[in-house]
Amino acid sequence: MSTVGDIQAALPHFSNEELRAVEQAVRQLYRHRNAGLLFDDVYGVWTEADQTSAAAEAFALFDREEAGHDQSKSG
């Protein structure tokens, strides 16, 4: 059994067709497990981890924007 590191190291050597096959296999596993799956369509899956990550990025952007506005008001 390969480790995640072994798999990640091998991915750059795959053709586009092989990468699509791997992506399809991973999507199927998510669908089969239905663990934390929020959205599933022909374009792929959206998981709770994806949602959390996107929200964290958005809130970090809001925080940076607010900090910039606070500095311009005080300066």
C-alpha positions as CSV (number, residue, x, y, z in Angstrom):
1,M,0.0,0.0,0.0
2,S,1.4,3.4,-1.0
3,T,1.5,6.3,1.4
4,V,-0.1,9.7,0.6
5,G,3.4,11.0,0.0
6,D,4.2,8.3,-2.6
7,I,0.9,9.0,-4.4
8,Q,1.6,12.8,-4.4
9,A,5.1,12.2,-5.7
10,A,3.8,10.0,-8.6
11,L,1.0,12.4,-9.7
12,P,3.2,14.8,-11.6
13,H,4.3,12.0,-13.9
14,F,0.7,11.0,-14.9
15,S,-0.7,12.0,-18.2
16,N,-3.8,14.2,-18.2
17,E,-5.9,11.2,-19.0
18,E,-4.5,9.3,-16.0
19,L,-5.1,12.3,-13.7
20,R,-8.7,12.4,-14.8
21,A,-9.0,8.7,-14.0
22,V,-7.5,9.3,-10.5
23,E,-9.8,12.3,-10.0
24,Q,-12.9,10.2,-11.0
25,A,-11.8,7.4,-8.6
26,V,-11.5,9.9,-5.7
27,R,-14.9,11.4,-6.5
28,Q,-16.4,8.0,-6.5
29,L,-14.9,7.2,-3.1
30,Y,-16.4,10.5,-1.7
31,R,-19.8,9.6,-3.2
32,H,-19.6,6.0,-1.9
33,R,-18.6,7.1,1.6
34,N,-20.9,10.2,1.6
35,A,-18.8,11.5,4.5
36,G,-19.1,15.3,4.7
37,L,-20.3,15.6,1.2
38,L,-22.2,18.9,0.7
39,F,-22.6,19.1,-3.0
40,D,-22.1,16.6,-5.8
41,D,-22.6,17.2,-9.6
42,V,-20.9,16.4,-12.9
43,Y,-18.2,18.9,-12.1
44,G,-17.1,17.2,-8.9
45,V,-17.8,17.2,-5.2
46,W,-17.8,19.9,-2.6
47,T,-17.0,18.7,0.9
48,E,-17.3,20.1,4.4
49,A,-13.5,20.6,4.3
50,D,-13.8,22.6,1.1
51,Q,-16.6,24.8,2.6
52,T,-14.6,25.4,5.7
53,S,-11.5,26.3,3.8
54,A,-13.3,28.7,1.5
55,A,-15.1,30.4,4.4
56,A,-11.7,30.8,6.2
57,E,-10.2,32.4,3.2
58,A,-13.2,34.8,2.8
59,F,-13.2,35.8,6.5
60,A,-9.4,36.4,6.3
61,L,-10.0,38.7,3.4
62,F,-12.7,40.5,5.3
63,D,-10.4,40.9,8.3
64,R,-7.6,42.3,6.1
65,E,-10.1,44.8,4.4
66,E,-11.4,45.9,7.8
67,A,-7.9,46.4,9.2
68,G,-7.0,48.5,6.1
69,H,-10.1,50.7,6.6
70,D,-9.4,51.0,10.3
71,Q,-5.9,52.2,9.6
72,S,-7.0,54.7,7.0
73,K,-9.6,56.2,9.4
74,S,-7.0,56.6,12.2
75,G,-4.3,58.0,10.0
